[in-house]
């Protein structure tokens, strides 16, 4: 009898322990699984990856997508920026090329290559301290009707003639254009301080003197007339942009301009 009682007690005890374990198991709160860290965005562009996941954070969502697409192969072509206006083009190219080399590891920073025409347009947008002249120059170089030969002629002669007009002042063209590197450091105070109209007056006078020489070589005369025409296209753009800016200023100062509601 004692044996039976002992076995019964052991069975009851084990059964209670088993039930307790089952109860504990039933109401056991599952441990929360660790949330995996959000993966950093990786661009196709080596240049953007170098700058980091927030490289394009300063732009609108629309512009971010566009610029990411353009830079996907770390190259910039005219076809890719053809729909960007002057300001957007300058802002985008400044973002890519206007960087202080001291802030980056020049040896490891990936390069973004550009077509020569893109380089000319970007350099033109930083050519002088006269922003109207810069925009007019860039607009002329961007003209799809301008042949590659005329564009190269205008670019080459502009460098030489501007230096002549400036006298002893040094032109920063090679540095601005990034001739030896796509990582260009452009300092505003280094840009030539000459108003566009002053340049036009001087260069047209110089060309007229060449053309009017009785003993001028026919080829040189023809070339000078062609150059005169190319500079005239810049001057026309200059006047058009000045007029546009003038009208914009007048409208912005008008209290009735862009009013949400008007009296009817």
Number of C-alpha atoms within 10 A of each C-alpha: 6 7 8 9 10 11 12 12 12 12 12 12 12 12 12 12 12 12 12 12 11 12 11 11 10 9 8 9 8 6 6 6 6 6 6 6 6 6 6 9 10 12 17 14 18 18 20 23 16 15 13 14 13 11 16 17 10 10 12 10 11 8 15 15 12 14 18 17 15 17 21 16 14 18 14 20 16 15 10 14 18 12 10 11 10 19 11 13 18 20 12 18 20 17 13 17 21 17 14 13 13 8 7 12 9 13 7 9 16 18 17 19 16 16 12 14 16 21 21 21 26 24 24 25 27 25 28 24 18 17 16 20 27 21 24 25 27 24 20 24 26 18 10 10 9 13 11 12 9 15 18 16 15 19 16 11 14 17 15 11 15 19 17 15 17 14 9 8 14 13 19 19 19 12 16 26 24 16 12 9 14 18 22 20 18 21 13 12 9 15 19 20 14 15 14 21 14 10 17 17 11 15 20 17 12 15 16 15 11 17 20 10 10 7 9 12 12 10 9 12 18 13 15 19 16 15 20 19 13 18 20 15 16 22 20 13 20 23 16 14 16 15 12 12 13 12 12 12 11 11 13 12 10 11 8 11 11 10 8 6 7 8 3 3
